[in-house]
Structure formats: structure tokens, C-alpha cells
Amino acid sequence: MRNYAVSILLPVYNFDSLRLKSNVKIIQDFALATYQKSEILIVDDTSNEETRKAIQDALGLGYVRTVRYENGPSRRENLAASFKEASYDILCFMDIDLATKLEQLTGLTDKIHQGYDVAIGSRNLGVRPEREYFRFIISKIYNFVLRILFGSPIYDHTCGFKAFKKSSILRIVEEMGYDATAMRGWFWDAEMIIRAAHHHFRITEIAVSWKADKESTFSFKREIKIISYMIPFWFRGMSCNGS
């Protein structure tokens, strides 16, 4: 058992109500058996009534809390706004569909316990993730562009499997601000990493396995709008090289 405490945040938007409680229970059982202390915070990003009821049902498991937003879905914005609600100095977020094996979570949290500020699960290091070929190619191109434009050393910016030192991520989130326009979208992850590297925070990337869930809410047409946010951000001269 790890001799440190962890807050696990689970972003949820219209997830299968039949699987929600059982998946939270799986995560809870793992956390209780693995960490000295733990909590689960379900971040409800304006889910429908069915999912909302399932979340309320999951609260009966114990060590589970929730925060609900009425302005979503916001992609990462409401999730990031919830980081301050974490009770412990090590916090992480992961997909509630269990796309990544829970056993790999300790690889991230151990790194934060050892002194890193940001630990990133990477689907582009090691075994190829189980996902649609189109999305695999889009992800490869997107991450390549980020590495070229911003000098990022990271191979997978968008993986929904990350851990942080609380004080460090709160500083970055405050600097990033809240994008009420929803133009930033999935670029949130990349901007967070770029800013963290710019400030010389300690960042590490760890290979993880990944099996895409059939209920993924990703939409290429919706996410393409991040270009109108990303290019001005690039023109402002922000990079991973610091100053």
C-alpha cells in the first residue's frame, strides 16, 4: 500500500447509468486497497437526468463526492475548475469508462509523490492503443504539430489519464483562466503542459495501455475549432522552452 493520499477526479457527461456505479465501485476498491487515504470526486459536466441519478446512487458507496455544473459540456474547463475541491496534495483524473488499466495509476501518482509536478499517461509510448484508425492518425498528427509549434517533449498531450501536485496544477489553472467560449476544447491539456514546462515544472510521461470506449463523446467537427484558439496562443510566443 502506498503511504500517501490521492484524490481521484472522474469527469462525467451522459455516461451509461448502468455502468456508472459499478465502475466507480471498481475504482473505489482499487484506491482503498492501494493508497493510505483516497477520495473520488465525480465532476458532472451537465449530464442528463438519468446519469445524474446514477451519480447520486454512487454517492452511497462512501468516500465519493460530486460537483455538478450547469453550463456544460465544457470539455476540460469544469474539470479544471474542480481541482481546488481535491482534499489531498496528489490529485489525478481518469476516464470513468476505465479505458486505462487501474494498475497503471500508481505509475503516475508515484511520480508525483517522488517530486514531479505533472505525470502524463501516454498512449503513444509502447503498445499501440485500441482505438479507431482514423482517431489514431488524427491524434498522431495533432501531437506532432504540438511538438513542432511549441517545442513540447510530450508524445501524447490529450490522454485522459494524468496526475498532478495540487499546488502546481492550481497555479497553472489560475494562469490559464476559464474559457467560457469553449473554443479551447481539448487544447486545454496541451496548454497546461506547455505552461507547466514554460515555468520549468517537473513533467514526466509514462506509457499506458488504452482501449477506447464505444461511448466516447469525441467529435472531430466539434474539436477542429481549437485551431482558432491554438494559433493565437502560438503567436503570443508561449513555448515549452521557458524564459
Beta strands, then each sheet from edge to edge (+ up, - down):
strand 1: 2-12
strand 2: 35-44
strand 3: 64-68
strand 4: 90-94
strand 5: 118-122
strand 6: 161-165
strand 7: 203-207
sheet 1: 3+ 2+ 1+ 4+ 6- 5+ 7+
end
